[in-house]
Amino acid sequence: MSDDKRAALKERIEAAQDSEAARRAKKLGDSAKANAREAKDKFTAFAKEHPVATVAGGVVAGVLIASLFKTPRQAAARTGAKAAGLAAMGSEVAMGFLSELRENAEHATEEGKRRLADLSDSAGDTARRMRREARYRAGNAGDDARIAGREVGKSIMRAFKQH
């Protein structure tokens, strides 16, 4: 097999590997989008099922954020006992929501790890298969060259014997 053919074969193998990796990466990106959409849908469903808790959580979050921009004395004077009750209720809502988000993030992380491992395994398998195929074809080309050389040698010997 000539150097040009080897180089061409190597380029085709690399192009196939790159194409396979790009295809799998696209699938992984689509999965991340689907997981994000699912998390959004779950939050929307929770908000529809528990509108009071959602509003209360929003109020508590607003109070807490506002307290960050005021001095502690002003925040205490404005919020008082009502804010403490709202904060307790809001923290319950927030903890439930954060727990759900954490579970979704863990699921997405595990799914991403699994898909990345699958991609790695598939790329390795593809590379090994292509390497075996290239060795097989190179061996066949070598055998063909050896046979052709032997036949040419026989033809030359016959030609010399006839003359």
N, C-alpha and C positions, 0 to 999 in steps of 0.2 A: 504494500500500500504506500503510495507516494506521500510525501510530507504535505502537499496541498490537500490531498483527500483527507488525511488525518486532521489537519487544521479545520477543514470544512465540517468534518464529522464532530469535532470537538465544539465548534461554534454552534452547530445544531443542537447538541446535547445541552450546552449552557443556555441557549435560547428556550429550550423546552423546560428546563429547570426554572428559569426566571418566570416564564409564563405560568407554570404551576404554582409557584410561590405567590405571584400576583393574584391569581384566582382565589387561592385560599385566604389571602389577606383581605380580599374584598368580602368574602363570606364572614370573616371575623368582624369586620366593620359593620356589616349588616346586622349581625347578632347583637352588637353593642347598641345599635340604634333601636332594635326591637326591644331590648331590655329597658332602655330609657323610656320608650313609649309605654311599655307595660307599667313601669313605676309611676309615670304620669297618670295613666288610667286608674291605677289603684288609688292614688291620692285623690283624684277627682271622685271616684266612687265613695271613698271615705268621707269626703266633704259633703257629698249628696246624702249619705246615710246619717251623718252627724253634723248638721249645719250649725247648731248652737255651739257645740264643742269647737268647731272650726273657727267660728267667729270669736269665741272666747279666747282661743289660742292666739288669734291674730291680735286681739286687744292686748293680751298679756305681752306678746312679742313687741307690740308698739310701745307699751309702758316701759318695758325693760330697755328697749333701744333709746327711748326718750330719756330715761334715767342716766344713760351713759353720757349725755350731753349737758347735764345739769349738775350742780354741786349736790353732794349727798343730802344736805339739809333741805334744799328745794325739792328734791325727789321725794324725800320722806314726807314733807308737808303736803305735797300734791297727791300722793298715792294713798298713804295711810292704810287703814285696815281693809278697805275695799280692794286695794291693789294686792294686798297679801292674799285675800281669798281668790281673786282672779289669777294671781300668780300660781297658786296651788292648783287650780283647775287647769290653767294653761300648761303647767308643767306636766300634768297627767296626759293631756292631749299631745303635747310635744314629745313626751317619752314614748307614747304609742306610735306616733308618726316616725320618730327617729328609729325606733326598733324595727319598724317595717322597712324603712330605708336601708338600715344596716343589713337586714336579711336579704333584701334585693341586691345590695352591693356585693355581699358575700356570694350570692348565687351567680351574679354576673362575673365576679372574679374567678370563681371555680370553673364556670363555663368557658371563660377566656383561657384559663390555664389548660383545660382539657383540649380545647380547639388548637391551641398553640402546640401542645404535645402531639396531637394528631397531625398537624401540619409538618412538624419536624420529622415525625415517623414517616409520613408519606414522602416527603422530600428525600429522606435518606433511602427509602425503598426504591424510589424512582431512580435515584442516582446509581444505586447498586445494580438495578435491572439494566439501566443504560450502559453501565460499565461492562456487565456480563455480555450484553449484546455486542458492544464494540470489540471486546476480546474475541468473541465468537467469529465476528465478521473478519477481524484481522487474521485470525487463525485460518479461516477459509481462504482468504486472499493469499496468505503465505503458502498454503497447500497448493492452490491453483498455480502460483508462481513456480513452486518447486516442480510440479508436474509438467508445466509448460517448458521449463528449463531442461528437464530430462528428455522430453519429446524432441526439443530442438537439438539437443546433443545427439540423440539417436539418429535424427535426420542428417545431421552433419556427418556422422560416422558412416552412414549408408552412402552418402554422396561421395566420400573419399574412397570407399571400397569399390565403388562402381568405376572410378576413373583410374 
